[in-house]
Amino acid sequence: MRVALAQIVSTEDVAANLLLVEEVAARAAEQGADLVVFPEATMRAFGHPLREIAEPIDGPWGTGVVSIARRLDTTIVVGMFTPGEGGRVRNTLLLAGPDATSSYDKVHLFDAFGFLESRTVEPGTTAVTAEVAGTTIGLATCYDIRFPDLFVASARAGARVQIVCASWGAGPGKAAQWELLARSRAIDTTSVVVAVGQGDPRAAGVDAVADAPTGIGHSVVVSPFGEVLHALGADPDLLVVDLDLSAVDDARRTLPVLDNRVDGLV
């Protein structure tokens, strides 16, 4: 599978962000990407009102992404916001492929480091997997990466690649935690982890809202044994890589943690 890590910096402007998706996805498709992964909150950067722009995945913005994916004959994963209950929204990953569309709603909400995502966001309740280029992938969003059970559920449902889309908050030690968590979830599930974050707005010359988790970059690809295979810096960037999925099969034969796992201890 050839995967593109689309480390962008989104802004308040929903229409401009869709144009950015189109431009970056086209560059990735030119390089033969089967899957183009954009960050969480691509539709609109955190720190700006979300309810006013939230729409169903078959609304104009989501339909625009689907149209791009079909025209480019590739699959796109992108962070958007959909309507929730009680005036809240859902923090949604849209997976738009040439032939099918699915979505994942972020399960674990970022009520940490002084930020209360649950004030405005309604959580999802289930793990989601999808097939891309003949391979099952799992979907996760940002804070989800701190919770191994979601990744184990996806792996047990057949996922060999774990996709994480994030807008990781800045702060002391946060970049190190991001890499450590990506490596840990790969080892937990003997899966390839592709973790794509928003780039650092300061590196891109974009104004960011203070105290909002607007991204630090440092997207990574991690092997099933926890080795960092590819890594980006803070700047917006596009990296297209080939995933060696035979490494997943080798790891699961050598280290069968999914089979050896004892359930019901917590």
Secondary structure, DSSP 8 states (H G I E B T S, - for coil): -EEEEEE----S-HHHHHHHHHHHHHHHHHTT-SEEE--TT-SS-TTS--TTT---TTSHHHHHHHHHHHHHTSEEEEEEEEE-STT-EEEEEEEE-SS-EEEEE-SS--EETTEEGGGTB----S--EEEETTEEEEEEEGGGGG-HHHHHHHHHTT-SEEEEEE-----TTHHHHHHHHHHHHHHHHT-EEEEEE---HHHHT----TTS-------EEE-TTS-EEEE--SS-EEEEEE--THHHHHHHHH--HHHH------
